[in-house]
Amino acid sequence: MGRKFFVGGNWKCNGTAEEVKKIVKTLNDAKVPSQDVVEVVVSPPFVFLPLVKSSLRSDFYVSAQNCWVKKGGAYTGEVSAEMLVNLEVPWVILGHSERRALLGESNEFVGDKVAYALAQGLKVIACVGETLEQREAGSTMDVVAAQTKAIADRISDWKNVVVAYEPVWAIGTGKVATPAQAQEVHDGLRKWLQKNVSADVAESTRIIYGGSVNGGNCKELAGQTDVDGFLVGGASLKPEFVDIISAATVKSA
Ligand SMILES: O=C[C@H](O)COP(=O)(O)O
């Protein structure tokens, strides 16, 4: 079974209600490849999830950008996986590098979050990626393998997991990884899954790329064998997100 192309739009901490309505309208009016070809998920800030969910076209899905590591309770400011399930939000992004760096989320903490969210029935976009310093030190594969291992150690079923490879140096910088750089790490991650999880999981798990993806570079990146889609930040707030979704046709061509 082929891996269906996956395009996620991570809106991060952006937008007013008016801006959100405008983005949704652009998406709703867009002509994109069918659901058989591409799975599209947009991830607004928590407060806009109900608005987006209720107004977004039915062939696109919503995702939260984070959730708490265990059952809800006395955790001021957090949102639990159960709450997302209750609101019928199917996806959650976990382990984004901004949270790892700014909020000190460790590999183990992210692994615990992934395991808990999956156990509640959520689907997870799990982010991994190296800093520029780590890349220059030649430790890219070690870093992403350790991040992936912390997840693999805690879960047994990968069917609801998409792995997002997001080199930190490429996020929001306009400095996109070359298609060859992306392919090299995606291939390395797939081999890691094959060796440490199973051949089936390696073959079926989508590994998507994130980091300055835009309407201009998406097709070449999508052409790489092991690039199964994108997690898009800045460009997901703009009409060019539609072109990025349409890059899925590169795979089916
Ligand atoms: O989650 C998305 C990534 O952080 C990429 O962000 P960017 O497309 O703005 O570089």
PDBQT file of the ligand as one rigid body, heavy atoms in Angstrom, charges set to zero:
ROOT
HETATM    1  O1  LIG A 301       5.669  23.385  11.566  1.00  0.00    +0.000 OA
HETATM    2  C1  LIG A 301       6.148  23.989  10.611  1.00  0.00    +0.000 C 
HETATM    3  C2  LIG A 301       7.544  24.311  10.562  1.00  0.00    +0.000 C 
HETATM    4  O2  LIG A 301       7.996  24.832  11.753  1.00  0.00    +0.000 OA
HETATM    5  C3  LIG A 301       7.975  25.071   9.347  1.00  0.00    +0.000 C 
HETATM    6  O3  LIG A 301       7.764  26.440   9.472  1.00  0.00    +0.000 OA
HETATM    7  P1  LIG A 301       8.100  27.388   8.199  1.00  0.00    +0.000 P 
HETATM    8  O4  LIG A 301       7.409  26.755   7.026  1.00  0.00    +0.000 OA
HETATM    9  O5  LIG A 301       7.545  28.719   8.564  1.00  0.00    +0.000 OA
HETATM   10  O6  LIG A 301       9.585  27.348   8.039  1.00  0.00    +0.000 OA
ENDROOT
TORSDOF 0
